[in-house]
Amino acid sequence: MAEQYRGGPGGRRPSARRAVPVRRGEAVRRPSPAPGRMRRVTKRAAGTDHRVRVVVVRFLLIAALVAAGLKLVQVQGFKAEALAERAERQRTKPIPIPAARGAILDRNGAELAFSVETRAIAYRPNPQRKEIEKEVEKARAAGKTSPLSFDHETADIARRMREVLGDQVNEADLLAKLRSDKAFVYLVDNAEPGLTRVLAEEFPQLNVENRAMREYPGGSLAANVVGYANWRSDDPDPEKHSVHGLIGLEMLHDNELSGQPGRQIVETEGGADVVIPGTERDRQPAVNGSDLVLTIDSDLQFFTQQKAAEFARRSGAKSASVVVLDAKTGEVYALANDKTFDASQPGGVDPKLLSDPAVTTPYEPGSVNKIVTAMSAIEYGVTTPEAVHQVPGSIKVADRTVGDAWSHGVLNLTTTGIFAKSSNVGTLMLADQVGPDRFSDMLGRLGIGKRTGVGLPGESPGNLIPRNQWSGSTFGNLPIGQGLSMTVLQMAGMYQAIANDGVRVPPRVVAARIAPDGTRIPEPRPESVRVVSPETATTVRDMLRSVVQKAPHQNSGTAPDAALTGYQVSGKTGTAQQYDSAIGRYSDSKYWITFAGILPADNPRFVVGMVYDTPVYSSPEGHSAALFFHDVASYITQRYNIPLSKEQAPIVPLVIP
Amino acid sequence: MVTQAEARPQAERPRRTGRAPGRVTAFRVALTAWLGRPLASFHLVLAVFGLLTVLGLVMVLSASSVVSFNTPGFGLYTVFFKQLIYVSVGAVLFWVALRVPLARIRALSPTAMVGSILLLMAVLTPLGAELNGTRSWFVLGPVSFQPVEVCKLALALWGAHVLVVKKAVLHRYRHLLVPVVPAALLMFALVMLQPDLAGTVTLGIVLVALLWFAGAPVRIFGALALGGLAGVALLAVGTEYRLDRVVSFLNPEQDQLGKGFQAVQAQLALADGGLFGRGLGQGPSKWNFLPNVHNDFIFALIGDELGFLGCSLVLGLFAMLAVVGMRVATRNIDPWIRMVAATLTVWLVAQAAINIGYVVGLLPVTGITLPMISSGGTSAVVTMVVFGLLANCARHEPEAVSALRSQGPGRFGRLMRLPAPDPYKPPKKRRPARPSAPPRGVARSTVDHSRRGAPDGRTMSGRVAGGAPAARQKKTNRGAPRTAKGGRR
C-alpha cells in the first residue's frame, strides 16, 4: 500500500514539498501530495500560513527560554563565585558562645555567688519615631489614617513590660526612657530570658542582647571575701563583653572563674538572628569557668558577721574584725568585718564599704603579742610556767619607762601570772632574758611583717622594723605589742602555731577549684613552718588558759568573760594605744582592743582572733573583746559539736603572796 | 500501532551518545518513530504536566517552610497544605477538562467570557478583598480566588471561537478586531483598575496570540508592539512603584536594599546554587533573604537548591511544552482546537519566560508567576485546567482520534474513563459557501477522490489498523484540510 502511495503524484515533487518550512519527522510524511503545491499556487493557504506562524512563535518562545538559560550560564557559571561570596557574606555571622562563669562555693558546697543568663532589652527611640512618622505620612498620602503612633507604641511597650516583668520595672521610668531623645536606650538590664522572649515576639522592635547576671544569694554574706562581679562592657569588642570581677576573689580569680568564651560561624536568617539549621561551622566550644570552693563556712561566716556588727555597735568601735581559723590546717572558716557591702543590691555596691579591713588594715596588736615572748621564753628555757618573778611597778628600757596597766609595787608573779595578768614589766623582763635576736627570729617564724598569702587581694604584710634598724627602745615596745603592726589574720596565725603543736600553717581561704568537667583540683597546701617544739606549744597553750581564769586574791586573768563553761580555752587579750598623729605620740584614749583564743585548749580545733578599732574604752564591751570571743566560741562549739573538755582547766596561782 | 506505542519509551534516552553517524541516524529514526505514534503528543503533554506539578509541589514545600513557620497554621506545612489542596482541586478539574468534549467547551466559551467579565466587575466592588494594595481577590474563609486567571482562559477560548467563526471574513479589519479586541480591552481596563499589571500583561499575551494565530496581518503586531511599549512606559511612569521597578531593573546594584533588593537577591541565590545547587531544602535564600520566594521568585530558589541543572530542567520542560503545544496545534484539523492549543501554549510558556526572565535579571520585575511551580491557588488550578485542555486537544489529533476509536482508550484512558474523542466535523453551514471558492474546489475534487477514497475506506473497514495506514491517513488529512474530510464521509 505504501508503495502505491509513494508512486502517487506526490512522489514526483519531493523537493517542492521541502520548500515548505516543515522539516521534522518527515520520513513518513515525505510523499507529500500535490495539493500543497496547488494551495500555494492559488493563494496563500490558511493552513500553511498557520504553520509558519506556529513555527515563528515556537522559535520565539524557545529563544526566550534559551536567552534565560544563557543568562543563567553567566550568573551561575561565570559570575557565580563573586556573587556567591556576596551571598555568603550577607548571611554568615560569627557568634560568640558565652562561657558560663563558675560559682563560688563555701566549704559545704553552698553557693555564695553564681551566674544566671539574662537579657538586656533595648529600644531605639529616635529611629523608631522616624519610622512611624514615615508610615503615618504614607498612610495619609494614601488617604487613610494609620493606626500606628509612636505614643501608642511606647505606651503599649511600657504597659506590657510592666505586666510581663513585674516589679523589676517601673512603667513611668520605662516610658521616660522609651520616649527619650536618644538613638539607643537600654530599658532593662537583667530580664529573664523566657519573659524577654515573650516581649520580643510581641514587639519585634525591641533589641535583645545576651547578658549574664551574678547572683549573690547571701547578700552581704562573705561579701568582703567573695567580692563582686558585674557585666562589663568596657571592651570595644562586644564579643568580649562579659561578667568580670571588680574586687575580692571574683577579681583575683577572674580568669579561672570566667573561662574561655567560644565562637562559631553560623548562617542567619535575613534581618534576624535566627540560625539556619545545619549551618553551624568552625565551632570552637566555650570552656566554662571553674567553680571556686572556699574554706569559709557560710553559717559561721554569717554568725561572725552578725556578731562583729553587734559588738562594734556595743563597743562603740569604728570597726571590728574577726577571723576563725582551723587550728590544724590554717583554713579560714570565717573572716568578717562589722560591715560590708551587699552585692545583691539593685543599685550596685557602696564604694565606701568595699574594703576588707580584716586583711587590708594592720593594727598594733598590744598584749596579744606577748605570746611571742612566752613562746621564746619557754622554747629557750628561760623560764618555766611556775617560776616566780619579782615584778616591779615599772621598768626602764633604754630611754623609756614602761609600766603595767595597773599600778602596783613589787609583785611575785609566776610566769603564767605575768601573761595571764598581762604584765608589761614582767614580759619585758622575760624578753630581756630571751634577747632581741632570738625574739626577732621568733617573730620571723611567726610570719610577722610578711603577708600570710591567704589568697585575698590587697592583703597587708603589716609593719615590722627590720632587726638591724632596731633602736634601744624598740625592744621595749615589740614584746608588749607596740611598734609593730599586723592584720587580724597574722595575729590569729601566731596562735594557730601553738594550737597546732608548734607548726604554723599559713591561713588560706580557697580550698579547691572544680574544673568544668567536675574534677576537683585542691589548692596547693601552703608550706608550714615549725615555730616551736610541740612541748613548748603545749606549755604555752596551757599557760594561756589562765587568762580566762577567775579566782580570788588577784588570781583572776584579764579575761574571765571569755571563759566557756565546759571547755578549756586559751587566749590572750590585747590593748594597744593608737598613734595619734595630731599630738605626735601614742594616744591615751584611742585603742585597739584585741583578743586571740584557742578552742578548746586541750584539743585545739579552732583559733579565733578579733580586733576593735577605737572602741569606747570606758565601756565594759569596749574595754575588752572577751565577750565577743565568748559568743563566737560558744557558737563554734555548738555548730561543730565540739566535745566538752575532759576536765576543767586547773586553777593556777598567778600571784604568789 | 500498539507495539510501536509500547516499545519506544527508552528510545529517547540514548540521546547524543552515538559517535558514528549510523547511530545518530538510528536514533533519529527511533525518535521519529516514537513521535509518530498517534498518542505521542498526548503523552508528552501528560509528562510535562506531571513533572511540572511534582516539581512545583516539591519546590513550594521547600520554599514555603520558613514562611509557613512564621505564620500560624500547620507549622512548616501551612502554605504547602494549601497548595496541595489547590493542586488536588486542580487535578480534578484537569480530569474534567480532559474529559469534557471540546465542542461543549467551545459552546460554553461565550458564557464563560460574560461570566468572567462580570467577576472582574464584582471584584472591584466590596465583594472583592484588597490585599497588598490590589483588589484582585474574592476571599471566602480560607479560600481565595483570583478572577483574572479565569479571564485569561475565557478570553482564549472565546476569542478562538469568535475568530474561527469569522474565519472567512477576517481579511477585513472590522471583523478581525471586533468583537475580540474591544472585549479584551474591557478586560484590561477592569484588571488595571484592581490594579494588576501582571494580569494585564498575561491577558495581552493571550490577545496577541489569538490575533496572531487567526492570521492577522503582521503590521498589526508591529503597531501593537509600539503601542505596548508606549503603554508600559506610560503606566510605569504613571505609578511610583512600577517606575521604581523599572529604575531598579536598569540599575539593580544602585539600590540593593531598596527596590532592587529582590532582583539582587535573586541573582545571589542563583549564583549560590552554582552548577549543582546546594541540595533540596538547603537553599539559604528562603530564609527571609528573597522576598516572595515561594511565589514570584521560586525559580531563584530552584537555582539555589538544584543549581543550573534544576534550572535547565525547568527551562527544558517549558521548551518541551512549547514544542508539544505547537505540535498539537499543527496536527489538529479543527481550526478552533488549533487556535486554542496554540494560544494556551503561548500563554503558559510566555508567562514562564517572563517570570524566569525577570528572576535571572533580563526583564524588570513584574508579579507574573511561574505556571505550575509558583505557589498560588487560582493560578495553579487554572493552569491545570489549561493542561487538561491541551491534553484533550492532543487526543483530538486525527491519528489519535482514529487510534482511540479503533483501539480503545488505552490504559491511561481506561483508568481515567476518558470517552473516545469525536472526529472533527466541519460546520454544516459553511459547506454550501465553500464550493463557491473555485481554486480550492478544483484541487479538492480532483486529488482527493482519486487518491483517497478507496484506501481509506479499506483501512477503516477491512484491515487491522497498523501504524502506517494511520500515519498516512493523518498525512492526507493535513495536506487537504477540511473539505477533504467532508468528502471522506
Interface residues (C-beta under 8 A of the other chain):
Chain A: M1 A2 Q4 Y5 G8 P9 G25 A27 V28 R29 P31 S32 P33 A34 P35 G36 M38 R39 V41 T42 K43 A46 G47 D49 H50 R51 R53 V54 V55 V57 R58 L61 I62 A64 L65 V66 A67 A68 G69 K71 L72 V73 V75 Q76 G77 K79 A80 E81 A82 L83 A84 R86 A87 E88 Q90 R91 E267 T268 E269 G270 G271 A272 V274 I276 G278 T279
Chain B: V29 T32 L35 G36 V66 K167 A209 W212 F213 G215 Q267 L268 A269 L270 A271 D272 G273 G274 L275 Q282 P284 S285 W287 N288 F289 G303 G307 F308 C311 S312 L315 F318 A319 A322 V323 M326 A329 T330 R338 A342 T345 V346 V349 A350 A352 A353 I356 G357 V360 G361 L362 P439 R440 V442 A443 R444 V447 D448 R451 P455 A468 P469 A471 R472 K475 T476 R478 G479 A480 P481
